[in-house]
């Protein structure tokens, strides 16, 4: 079977998790890596048995490599736009880690560049390839629960305090240079966590034939900033076409989890651990509860890598459903920017 050769630019934690996904696959290989950190390069070289000829200390050198079929861009948010443009100039197919862009005009320009050059591009929301998410999509499309009315979806985790004795909480020491708390690097809970609820809201809205999910407005926006001037707690409501509303929330200070509730005419779907490999679905219909839990057979990133690699093998210039298209990326970015700047 043909294998697609992948290269990774940026070797942070998400790149490590992503790289574990190659071990389960027959159609993809991690061929090349690039980082400015010698320590990270050495770790990846040893862990994933990377040939020394495909280890690059310069991002551009990886883009110049003709043996690479697709690049996974896992740099900090603020660097995405610059390196996506450079990858496009090198005619590289791209998977860009979420959120792909911080500014809507950047997303629009990339959309035009991608379409003009007929290049493959997708945004890295790995949860969309989870078989449990596909099951949810099938249930919604079947209208077994009736039409979707509304939803609420959260991604919140407390990274600002830690519990001490007798349940007292102590403030963690925050590094203002860390990407999560650095505004210049695209920090804050909206871009780091809130992008998930936004993207899921767009996905569910796109399944509803009666609305134009490209028409949206935000309301009831609340946002709390830290002393570093980055958002640490935020919520809003997205109204799609004045018909479907999704309540979204993200936080660095509250441990209320990562759940989603999709409300339908005949009942609802409660989704626990929405963005992880351990999704649990509770279907409530006509007063009866049904648990839909299914253990993944592969690393959650394996599903993403496998599907994208198949798209490339088949010569497609955009991801197959449920992959994120450049049009969806543009909408995701517009919503995130509105949430950040309201």
Secondary structure by P-SEA (a helix, b strand, c coil): cbbbbbbbccccaaaaaaaacccccccccccccccccaaaaaaaaaacccccccccccaaaaaaccccccccccccccaaaaaaaaaaaacccccccccccccaaaaaaaaaaaaaabbbbbbcccccccaaaaaaaaaaaacccccccccccbbbbbcccccccccbbbbccccccccccccccccccccccaaaaaaaaaaaaaaccccccccccccbbbbbbccccccccbbbbbbccccbbbbbbccccccccbbbbbbcccbbbbbccccccbbbbbbbcccbbbbbbbbbcccaaaaaaaaaaaaaaacccccccccccaaaaaaaaaaaaaaacc
